[in-house]
Amino acid sequence: MTIPNSTFTEVLSSTLRDFQNDFADNVTDKNALLTAMKDVGGIKLKTGGESIQQQLAYAENSTFQYYSGYETLDVSASDTLTSASYDWKQAAVNITISGLERRQNSAEAQIIDLVTSRTKVAMMTMANNINVGLYSDGTGSSGKQIGGLQLIVADDPTTGTVGGIDASTQTFWRNVAYDATTDGGAAASASNIIKYMNTVYNQLTRGTDKPNLIVADQNYYNFYQQALQSIQRVNVNEGAVAKMASSGFAALDYLGVPVVLDNDIPTNHMYFLNTNYLEFCVHENANFTPGEMDKPINQDAMVMPILFMGNLTCSNRSLQGVLKD
């Protein structure tokens, strides 16, 4: 006996909604950057707005001055920027079940098994694509992709607009960028990678404010691993480093900061991140949320989208850095 459409839809919708929290967690837990941001409260649910407004944690004010006695103070208006504006980016992955499959899996237990298997594939697909987006420059899919680290922590921080702020004119809105060959004198290798890392890390240290996560591509991760092995020091047993390792990420220790491998990072890049100034903002109604079940008019099938709406934002680019070749 074939289960009625209404009952099938109810079972399908109920099963998918049971997966909603798992869906969001799966995307977060598959990415070292999001995992680190989650630990400092950097995953934010938003209620709406035309864009995502991010209050800046640093901006220059031209009225600062030292003075003596009755000297006149500068009270002129300052054009200090107070916020950045990031576009909402949307993504969806569809879970589809044909009429044939529905009729072949008419029992409730069969429906749940079918939906569960399709949902796991959808979760993996969404996680992989969001991961790629988090390291992108936001130009993929005709500019509809998330604006990731290649945008926020740019190879050339003196150009480009991020969050509506033009870095070519606003010098405070520039990340640190260090080119191994141009700035260091030689391409990165196991023999010089630690020296280059020290240089970038020190530029990003402001008292107790310092990078708390380093993510690297395969080449730079290998160089650092080889450098540690040459001095017989590979430690993943303490603090944040051990936590990353226990979460399943390949992680090494640099001054207590996890160095994590991610193959979606562009070749010959290592990002030094202060995740206290990064946020992954997601609309509360599209937090990897199942949409409405639909039946196309020209197909014997049922479709339910899983919806995402959000973006990666930054409130202080000057405390983010990249080592590159």
N, C-alpha and C positions, 0 to 999 in steps of 0.2 A: 504493500500500500504506500503510495507516494504522500509524503507529508505536505499539507497545504502551504501555499506561498506565504500566507500571513504567519504561520507558525515557524516556517523556515527563516523568515526575516527576523522574527523575534529572537530565535536561538542565535542566529548569526550576529545580530546587533549586540545581544547580551554578551556573547563570547568575546567580541572585539573590544567592548568597553571594559571587560575584565582585564584586558591586556593593556589598557591605556597607560597606567603608571609604569608597567614594565617597559612599554615602548619608550617613554621619555627617559627612564633610567638606563635603558639599553644604549640609547644614543649617547648619553653623557658618559657612561662607564666605558665606552669603546674608545674614548678620546682622552689622552693624558691632559691636554689643555683644559677641557671641560671638567675633568676630575679635580684638577687643582683649583679651578675657579669655584667649583661647588664647595670645596673645603673652606673657602673664605667668604662664602655667601654671594658668589658672583653669578649665580643663575637667577635671573630676575623675571618674574611674571608681570606683564604689563596689561593695562586695561584698554589701551587704545591710543588715539591721537593720530594726526596726519603723518607724523614721523616719530622716531624715538629720540627724545631729548635727553642728552647726557650732560649733567653738570660737570664742569671742568674742575679738576683738582689743582690746577696750576695755570696761572696766566700773569702776564706782566702788567704792571701799573706804572705809567711813565711819570707819576707825581712823586715818586720816592726821591728824597734828598737828605743829605746831611745839612744842618744849619747851625748858626751860632746866634745866641741872644735874640734880638728883635728882627732878625733877618726875615723877609717875607717868604711865606710858604707857598708852594705851588698848589693852588686849589682849582686849577683848570679841569674841565671835564676830561675823563679818561675813556678811551674807546676800548677798555679792557673787555675781552670776550668772556662770557660766563658759562656758555654751554655750546655743545656740539650737537648737530642734528643728523641722525642716521636714518636712511630709508628703511622701511619695512621690506623684507624679502620673504617670498612665499614659495613653498614647495609642497608637493603631494606625491604620494605613492598609492596606487589603487589596488585593492584586493578584489579580484574578480572571480566569479563562479558561474560557469555556464549552466544552461538548463539541463544539459546532459549530465553534468556532474551532480547537480542538485537531485535529479531523479535517481542517479546511481547511488547516492548517499542519503537515503530518505529517513533513516533512523536518527534520532537526536544525537546519539553517541557518535555516529558517523559524521554528522554535520560538524560537531565540535572538533573531531580529529582533523577534518578537512580544513576548517577555518584556522585551527591552531597551526597547521603546517604552512598555510599561505601567509599567516601573520608573521611567523618567524622569518620567512623569506623577505617579507616587506620590511621588517625591523632591520634586518641586515642591510638591505638596499638603502634604506633611509640613513642608517648610521654611517655607511661607507660614503655616501654622497655629501652628508653634512660634514664629515671629517675632511674630505677634499676641499669643501668650501671654506672651512676654518683656516686653511693654509693658502687660500687663493688671493687674487687681487680684486675679486668681485666682478671681473669682466666676462666670466663665463655665462653661457645661456643668454647672450645679448644683454649683459649687465644685470640679469635677474638673480645671479648667484650671490651668496653671502659675501660680504667684504671681509676677507680674512687677514692673516698676518702679512701677506705680501703687500697689502694695502696699508694696514695700520703700522707695521714695522717695515717700512719700505727700504729697498736697496739704495734708492736715492731719496733721502728725506727732505731735500731742498725743493722738490717739485711736487705737484699733485694736490688735490683737494680731498681731505678726509673729514667726515662729519660736517661738511659744509664750510670748513676752514681751510684757506689756501696756505699751504706750508711755504710757498715761495715768498710770501710777504710776512707771515707770522712765524718768526724764528722760534718762539717758544713751543710751537707745534711740530717739532721735528724729533724723530727718534734718533738714536745712535746707530750709525752704520760703519762697520770696519771691514775693509777689503783686505784679505790676507796678502795678496800680491802687491796691490798699490800702496796700502798703508803699512803693511808688515814687512814688505820686501821680498817675500817668497810665497808661493802657493802653500796652503795648509798641508801639514803632514803630521805624522806621529811625533816628530822631533820638535815641532814648534807650536802644536795646537794648544798646549797649556799656556804658553806665553801669550798667545793671541786671546785666549779666553780670559786670562787675568786682565788684559788691557780693557776689554769690553766690560767685564764685570766691574772693574774699578770706576769706569766712567759712569756707570749706572748706580753707584752707591752714594746715597745721601744720608749720612748718619746711620740710623737703623733701617732706612728705606733701601732695599736692595732686591735684586732678582730672587724669586723663590721657585722658579721653574726654568729649565733649559731643555728645549726640544731640538733634535738634530736629525738630519738625513743619514742615510746609511754610511756614506763616506766619512763625514765628520764624527759620527758616533764611533766608527771603527778606529779612526785616528786617536780619539780620546781613550778608547779602551786599550789600544796598543801602548799608548803613553803610560797608562796606569800599570799595565802588566810589566813594562820595562823597569818600573820602580817598585814592583810587587805590592801595589796598593789598589785593590779593587774592593770597595766596601759598600755593601747594600744593606747593612744590618741595623741601621739606626734611623730614627726620625722619619722625615718626609720621604727619604729615599727608600727605606724599607716599606713604607706604606704604598708607594708607587709599585714596587716590585711585587708586593702581596696582592695588588690589584691586577696583576698579569702583564704589566708593562716591562719591557727591557729597560732597566734603570741602573745608572752608575752614580757615584757620589762626587760632587764638586763643591767643596767647602760647605757641606751639609745640604746643598741644593741638588735635587734630582736632575740628572741628565737622561732624557728619555728619547728612545728611538721611535721615529714615525716615518714610514716610507712614503707618505703623501707629501712630505716636506720637499720643496724644490731642491735639486741636486746642489751639493756644496753650500748648504746653509745651516746655521745654528742660531736659534732665536733665544735671547735672554729676556725673560718675561717677569714683570712684577704684576701678578694677577690681581693684586688689590686695586688696580686701576683698569681692569678689563671686566666687562660684563657681557654675558650671553643673555640677551633680552628676548623673551618669547611672549607672544600674546596669550593671555590666559585661556582664550577660546580656540586657540590653534596650537596647543602644546602637544604636538603629535597626537591630535585628537581625531577620533573617528567622525567622519562627516555623515551626511544623510545617505541612506541606501537608495540606489537609483536603478531603474531598469531601462536601458536604452530602447528607443522605439523600434530600432531596426536590428536588434540582436536578441537572441534567446539567452540572456545572461543577467546577472546582478552585479552591481559595482558599488563598492564603498571606499571612498578616499580616506587616507590618513593625512591630516593637514598640519603643516607647520607655517608659522608666520613669526619672523623675528630677525635678529641680526647680531653680529659681534660689535661691541662698542668699546671705546677707550676714553678715559677722562684725563690721561696724562701720557702722551707719547714720548716725552723726554726721558721717561724711566723704563722704556722698552728699547731693546737693541738687537742687532743682527750682525753676526760674523759670517762672511761670505767670500767666495772667490768669483 
